Amino acid sequence: MSCTPFTIKARRYDTGEPVTIEIVEGHIERIVPAWPDTSADRWPLVAPAFFDLQINGHGGTWFSNDSLTADDVIGALEPHFAFGITRLCPTLITASFEALAAGFSAIDEACRRHDWVQAMVPGCHLEGPFISAEDGPRGAHPLEHVRAADYDEFCRLQEASGGRIRLVTLAAEAQGGLDFIRQVTRDGVVVAIGHTAAEPQQITAAVDAGARLSTHLGNGAHGTIRRHPNYIWEQLAEPRLWASIITDGHHLPESVIRAVIKTKSASRTIITCDAAGLAGCPPGIYEEGSMKVEILEDGRIVIAGQDQLLAGSSLQTDTCVAHAISAAGLSRQQAFDMAGLNPARLLGFETIELKPGSRADLVLFHHRGPAHPLDITATLFQGELKYGSLAH
């Protein structure tokens, strides 16, 4: 945390107004209008930094790897500043109990070792292993480790994590799932439905039990489903469920992105990149367990030799925000809030906003408008410059 007060000049992401932001001891002290001598058009825009609740690793490191170390965690976190991400939920997918416990233990150690890691990792996401065993809904999760919902197992994993698991994704129809949802909800954990092949009544029962989110709605599903009823329509129509969506330009058609946001509203939709552990690796073929996958030039991760079978994404939250603006006709404020404010609201964490008193996690960027990427020039984390330059 920077103790030396300083100011930045930029244009607000929500209004475009030129402002001077004074930062003191890692927080925004005040924001006042700025009156540049010349046009402020060349000034960067400034927005609250991103908070992604579903990131699986980086640079070849998976958070669910059974050999994960605290140093691996630190090395996988640091590159995210370049994408404007200052908070994320390390996501551990379906694996053996031993692998999951090892992963959570390493994350806990990294958080206890460094205050900045603790600040960057407000919580963890357990995605699986209590999911559908069916091809399609299971996605790229290993079949051999799919199992019934087990609260005792969850408690042991929660202990390994130091109490850091704050989001759990499971199939609505998982054996023992309803009791599990009730139990972890009482513990203050948010439950999401995902990787499911549930019947409509099972979706309703899971929501009645306490489920609040649909994880990457529209993905982790059969390639072909009956037109209605089905588990996608049911979640879309359920007003008690928020929805997270992967808006990287590959996982969902633009029409689906628009439909989800129109139905759920921008205030109850969350943008996630769901980046794989191979994110940050160059294009090429990689061995992931018994499967060969390929990172393509456009950022898709596919089953090697089968370009249409997605196995993940190497793109990051900034790409997803830019595509959502273009695909759904969102304002910058709507898209940025879906990738920062909304995840914090859902999980009950500190919200970061452009106002005095807020933690100074800020991203400075240029954006020429829909169909153009975000050009991130600087990322501030607790008032410290972690990426880029403040000069302009």
Secondary structure, 3 states (H helix, E strand, C coil): CCCCCEEEEEEECCCCCEEEEEEECCEEEEEEECCCCCCCCCCCEEEECEEEEEECEECCEECCCCCCCHHHHHHHHHHHHHHCEEEEEEEEECCCHHHHHHHHHHHHHHHHHCHHHHHHCCCEEEECCCCCCCCCCCCCCCHHHCCCCCHHHHHHHHHHCCCCEEEEEECCCCCCHHHHHHHHHHCCCEEEECCCCCCHHHHHHHHHHCCCEECCCCCCCCCCCCCCCCHHHHHHHCCCCEEEEECCCCCCCHHHHHHHHHHHCHHHEEEECCECCCCCCCCEEEEECCEEEEECCCCEEEECCEEEEEEEECCCHHHHHHHHHHHHCCCHHHHHHHCCHHHHHHHCCCCCCCCCCCECCEEEEECCCCCCCCEEEEEEECCEEEEECCCC
